[in-house]
Structures are given as C-alpha cells and as structure tokens.
Amino acid sequence: MTTHDQDGLRCHGATDDRLPELTTLMARSEHGPCVDVITIGTAEEIVVDDLATAGDRWPVVAPAAVESGMRSVICYAMAPDEDPIGTLSAWSDEVGAFRDRTARVIMVAFAAQAAIAVYGARRAAHLLRALATRDVIGRAKGILMERFSMTDTDAFQLLVRSSQEVNMKVHDVAEVLCHQVETRSTTAS
C-alpha cells in the first residue's frame, strides 16, 4: 500500500524489500504506476504485463523495477472517484502475472477495504488532534480567566489577539502559556 499526503508518497506494509525503494524512486522521479493512479485521479487501475516494455511511460521507474527483478504490476487507487489517498499495488517477478480477471477482482476488493481503513485512521487521528487542541486552548482560557478575572469569551479573544500579534496559531500560543504555568508550578514545588 502506498499512501499520499503532504509529505509525499509512503510505502506501508511492503511484502517485498524492493517495494519501499521503488516507492521512493517513484516519488523522486514523479512517475510510475502509483504516481499515475494518484495524480491522474481518473485512472482506477493500471496493469502492466511487462515492465520491460514500459520504459517510454516511466523512463526511470520501469527500468529500475526490471533491474530489481520486477516484471509486472497491478495498481488500484484507493477511492478513485475522489482525491485518492493512495494506491494498493501488487508487483510480480513474472511477466503477465495479473492478466487473470480474478486477480483484478480481488485487488478491487482489497483497495476498497484499504481505503476505508486509511480514511478511518486519518479521521481518527484528525479528531484526536482536534481534541488535544481544544483541551490546550481550554486550559489556557482557564489560566487567563483565573489570573485576570475575565470571562471565557474575553480569555479566548485575548488568545486570538496574542496569536495575531506574535504570528502564531492560537493553539501554539495556548500551548506556550500552559507550558509556562506547568514549568512554574514544577519549579515552585
């Protein structure tokens, strides 16, 4: 499985030691089956029976794959109708390994399941970050409310003004304030 995010392409769960290196090569050269499926967006699948004949399409990746012993590939987008978050691919040392319709049907099912799992994991991570951010801002507001006898709204507005003045996110300003209070409490003990 290869995912795509702001950091680029990443290989996950490789069943062959050659795959992470090929993923890195695809990211660097900006071409290859995984890159095409993700960037084209409309390509739901890429099947190459013989990578030795794909040098015109992928002049860096195809020869490197062949040199490493890879001869064919099947690659599916995870959630192809939207902005794909990645691909699920299978590589083989055998020419024409994925001509069989059964292989394609299985890959479609696995790609759909992988997409659900990755979307779910990303959503959960996003919610955890949001909760942590909310908690830090809430603690900072509480500190300001207690220290300056102000309302919840006034404390938040003070955090917003401070973030604008120092050109930092509200969460980061809140984190600095909470850290200062925690440090002061620790040294006072």
PEURDA-V502715 format. One record per residue. N is the residue number from 1. RES is the residue in one small letter. PHI is phi in degrees with one decimal (* if undefined). PSI is psi in whole degrees, 0 to 359 (999 if undefined). OMEGA is omega in whole degrees, -180 to 180 (none if undefined). Layout:
# PEURDA-V502715
n->N res->RES phi->PHI psi->PSI omega->OMEGA
n->N res->RES phi->PHI psi->PSI omega->OMEGA
This chain:
# PEURDA-V502715
n->1 res->m phi->* psi->135 omega->177
n->2 res->t phi->-120.9 psi->125 omega->178
n->3 res->t phi->-105.2 psi->159 omega->-179
n->4 res->h phi->-130.3 psi->126 omega->176
n->5 res->d phi->-147.9 psi->195 omega->-177
n->6 res->q phi->-60.8 psi->339 omega->179
n->7 res->d phi->-88.2 psi->356 omega->179
n->8 res->g phi->104.4 psi->208 omega->-179
n->9 res->l phi->-88.4 psi->141 omega->175
n->10 res->r phi->-138.9 psi->135 omega->178
n->11 res->c phi->-90.4 psi->130 omega->180
n->12 res->h phi->-126.0 psi->139 omega->173
n->13 res->g phi->63.2 psi->35 omega->-179
n->14 res->a phi->-62.7 psi->135 omega->178
n->15 res->t phi->-96.4 psi->2 omega->-179
n->16 res->d phi->-143.4 psi->135 omega->-177
n->17 res->d phi->-62.9 psi->343 omega->-179
n->18 res->r phi->-78.7 psi->339 omega->-172
n->19 res->l phi->-69.2 psi->317 omega->177
n->20 res->p phi->-59.2 psi->321 omega->179
n->21 res->e phi->-66.0 psi->319 omega->177
n->22 res->l phi->-65.3 psi->322 omega->178
n->23 res->t phi->-63.4 psi->316 omega->177
n->24 res->t phi->-60.6 psi->318 omega->179
n->25 res->l phi->-65.0 psi->320 omega->177
n->26 res->m phi->-62.5 psi->318 omega->-180
n->27 res->a phi->-64.7 psi->316 omega->-178
n->28 res->r phi->-67.3 psi->317 omega->-177
n->29 res->s phi->-85.1 psi->349 omega->-180
n->30 res->e phi->59.6 psi->33 omega->172
n->31 res->h phi->-152.6 psi->166 omega->-177
n->32 res->g phi->131.9 psi->170 omega->-176
n->33 res->p phi->-59.7 psi->317 omega->-179
n->34 res->c phi->-66.5 psi->318 omega->179
n->35 res->v phi->-63.0 psi->315 omega->-179
n->36 res->d phi->-60.9 psi->314 omega->-179
n->37 res->v phi->-62.3 psi->321 omega->-178
n->38 res->i phi->-75.3 psi->312 omega->-173
n->39 res->t phi->-80.2 psi->326 omega->179
n->40 res->i phi->-69.5 psi->322 omega->175
n->41 res->g phi->78.2 psi->326 omega->-179
n->42 res->t phi->-90.8 psi->343 omega->180
n->43 res->a phi->-77.2 psi->113 omega->180
n->44 res->e phi->-84.3 psi->334 omega->180
n->45 res->e phi->-149.4 psi->151 omega->171
n->46 res->i phi->-131.6 psi->127 omega->177
n->47 res->v phi->-127.3 psi->124 omega->178
n->48 res->v phi->-122.8 psi->117 omega->-179
n->49 res->d phi->-72.1 psi->326 omega->-179
n->50 res->d phi->-142.9 psi->106 omega->-179
n->51 res->l phi->-63.3 psi->340 omega->178
n->52 res->a phi->-65.1 psi->340 omega->179
n->53 res->t phi->-99.4 psi->4 omega->-176
n->54 res->a phi->-102.2 psi->14 omega->-178
n->55 res->g phi->-62.6 psi->328 omega->177
n->56 res->d phi->-69.0 psi->323 omega->-178
n->57 res->r phi->-74.6 psi->316 omega->-178
n->58 res->w phi->-132.0 psi->80 omega->-171
n->59 res->p phi->-63.7 psi->341 omega->178
n->60 res->v phi->-102.2 psi->312 omega->-173
n->61 res->v phi->-70.9 psi->313 omega->-177
n->62 res->a phi->-59.8 psi->310 omega->179
n->63 res->p phi->-62.1 psi->323 omega->179
n->64 res->a phi->-65.7 psi->320 omega->178
n->65 res->a phi->-63.5 psi->315 omega->179
n->66 res->v phi->-63.2 psi->317 omega->179
n->67 res->e phi->-60.3 psi->327 omega->179
n->68 res->s phi->-82.0 psi->354 omega->179
n->69 res->g phi->106.2 psi->354 omega->179
n->70 res->m phi->-77.6 psi->135 omega->-178
n->71 res->r phi->-122.0 psi->335 omega->179
n->72 res->s phi->-143.9 psi->160 omega->-178
n->73 res->v phi->-148.3 psi->148 omega->170
n->74 res->i phi->-129.9 psi->132 omega->-173
n->75 res->c phi->-139.4 psi->128 omega->180
n->76 res->y phi->-121.2 psi->142 omega->175
n->77 res->a phi->-75.3 psi->143 omega->171
n->78 res->m phi->-89.8 psi->114 omega->-176
n->79 res->a phi->64.7 psi->64 omega->-174
n->80 res->p phi->-67.9 psi->336 omega->-178
n->81 res->d phi->-74.2 psi->340 omega->179
n->82 res->e phi->-110.6 psi->200 omega->175
n->83 res->d phi->-75.9 psi->106 omega->-176
n->84 res->p phi->-61.0 psi->137 omega->179
n->85 res->i phi->-89.8 psi->353 omega->-180
n->86 res->g phi->167.4 psi->192 omega->-178
n->87 res->t phi->-135.5 psi->158 omega->169
n->88 res->l phi->-119.1 psi->125 omega->-177
n->89 res->s phi->-133.9 psi->155 omega->173
n->90 res->a phi->-128.3 psi->135 omega->-179
n->91 res->w phi->-118.2 psi->148 omega->-180
n->92 res->s phi->-138.0 psi->151 omega->174
n->93 res->d phi->-81.4 psi->356 omega->-176
n->94 res->e phi->-103.9 psi->134 omega->175
n->95 res->v phi->-67.0 psi->135 omega->176
n->96 res->g phi->70.0 psi->25 omega->-176
n->97 res->a phi->-65.0 psi->340 omega->-173
n->98 res->f phi->-116.8 psi->26 omega->177
n->99 res->r phi->-71.4 psi->334 omega->-177
n->100 res->d phi->-66.3 psi->130 omega->179
n->101 res->r phi->-60.1 psi->326 omega->-180
n->102 res->t phi->-59.7 psi->318 omega->179
n->103 res->a phi->-59.9 psi->320 omega->-180
n->104 res->r phi->-68.6 psi->319 omega->179
n->105 res->v phi->-63.3 psi->317 omega->179
n->106 res->i phi->-63.4 psi->317 omega->-180
n->107 res->m phi->-64.2 psi->321 omega->178
n->108 res->v phi->-61.0 psi->316 omega->-180
n->109 res->a phi->-64.9 psi->315 omega->179
n->110 res->f phi->-65.1 psi->320 omega->180
n->111 res->a phi->-62.7 psi->320 omega->179
n->112 res->a phi->-64.5 psi->315 omega->179
n->113 res->q phi->-65.1 psi->319 omega->179
n->114 res->a phi->-64.0 psi->320 omega->179
n->115 res->a phi->-61.4 psi->316 omega->179
n->116 res->i phi->-61.6 psi->316 omega->-179
n->117 res->a phi->-65.0 psi->316 omega->-178
n->118 res->v phi->-68.2 psi->315 omega->177
n->119 res->y phi->-58.8 psi->317 omega->179
n->120 res->g phi->-62.6 psi->317 omega->179
n->121 res->a phi->-65.0 psi->318 omega->179
n->122 res->r phi->-66.2 psi->320 omega->179
n->123 res->r phi->-64.1 psi->316 omega->179
n->124 res->a phi->-63.0 psi->317 omega->179
n->125 res->a phi->-62.9 psi->320 omega->178
n->126 res->h phi->-63.3 psi->316 omega->179
n->127 res->l phi->-65.0 psi->321 omega->177
n->128 res->l phi->-64.1 psi->319 omega->177
n->129 res->r phi->-63.4 psi->318 omega->180
n->130 res->a phi->-63.0 psi->318 omega->178
n->131 res->l phi->-64.7 psi->319 omega->179
n->132 res->a phi->-64.2 psi->319 omega->179
n->133 res->t phi->-63.2 psi->314 omega->-180
n->134 res->r phi->-61.4 psi->319 omega->180
n->135 res->d phi->-63.4 psi->315 omega->-179
n->136 res->v phi->-64.1 psi->316 omega->179
n->137 res->i phi->-64.5 psi->320 omega->178
n->138 res->g phi->-62.8 psi->318 omega->178
n->139 res->r phi->-64.1 psi->318 omega->-180
n->140 res->a phi->-64.3 psi->319 omega->178
n->141 res->k phi->-61.1 psi->318 omega->179
n->142 res->g phi->-61.1 psi->319 omega->178
n->143 res->i phi->-61.3 psi->312 omega->-179
n->144 res->l phi->-65.2 psi->320 omega->-180
n->145 res->m phi->-62.2 psi->317 omega->-179
n->146 res->e phi->-71.5 psi->315 omega->-175
n->147 res->r phi->-68.9 psi->321 omega->-174
n->148 res->f phi->-114.9 psi->11 omega->-180
n->149 res->s phi->48.2 psi->55 omega->180
n->150 res->m phi->-118.7 psi->167 omega->179
n->151 res->t phi->-78.9 psi->168 omega->177
n->152 res->d phi->-57.3 psi->314 omega->-180
n->153 res->t phi->-63.6 psi->316 omega->179
n->154 res->d phi->-63.7 psi->320 omega->179
n->155 res->a phi->-63.4 psi->317 omega->179
n->156 res->f phi->-65.9 psi->318 omega->178
n->157 res->q phi->-61.2 psi->323 omega->177
n->158 res->l phi->-64.8 psi->319 omega->176
n->159 res->l phi->-62.6 psi->318 omega->179
n->160 res->v phi->-63.4 psi->313 omega->179
n->161 res->r phi->-59.8 psi->316 omega->179
n->162 res->s phi->-61.7 psi->319 omega->-180
n->163 res->s phi->-65.0 psi->324 omega->178
n->164 res->q phi->-69.8 psi->321 omega->-179
n->165 res->e phi->-67.2 psi->323 omega->-178
n->166 res->v phi->-99.9 psi->3 omega->178
n->167 res->n phi->56.8 psi->51 omega->177
n->168 res->m phi->-129.8 psi->159 omega->175
n->169 res->k phi->-68.4 psi->152 omega->179
n->170 res->v phi->-56.3 psi->317 omega->179
n->171 res->h phi->-57.9 psi->317 omega->-179
n->172 res->d phi->-67.4 psi->320 omega->177
n->173 res->v phi->-63.4 psi->316 omega->179
n->174 res->a phi->-62.0 psi->319 omega->180
n->175 res->e phi->-63.5 psi->319 omega->178
n->176 res->v phi->-62.3 psi->314 omega->180
n->177 res->l phi->-60.8 psi->313 omega->-180
n->178 res->c phi->-63.2 psi->319 omega->179
n->179 res->h phi->-62.2 psi->318 omega->179
n->180 res->q phi->-61.2 psi->316 omega->-180
n->181 res->v phi->-65.7 psi->317 omega->179
n->182 res->e phi->-63.5 psi->318 omega->179
n->183 res->t phi->-64.6 psi->317 omega->179
n->184 res->r phi->-63.1 psi->319 omega->180
n->185 res->s phi->-65.7 psi->321 omega->-179
n->186 res->t phi->-68.0 psi->318 omega->-179
n->187 res->t phi->-73.5 psi->335 omega->179
n->188 res->a phi->-76.7 psi->337 omega->-177
n->189 res->s phi->-75.4 psi->999 omega->none
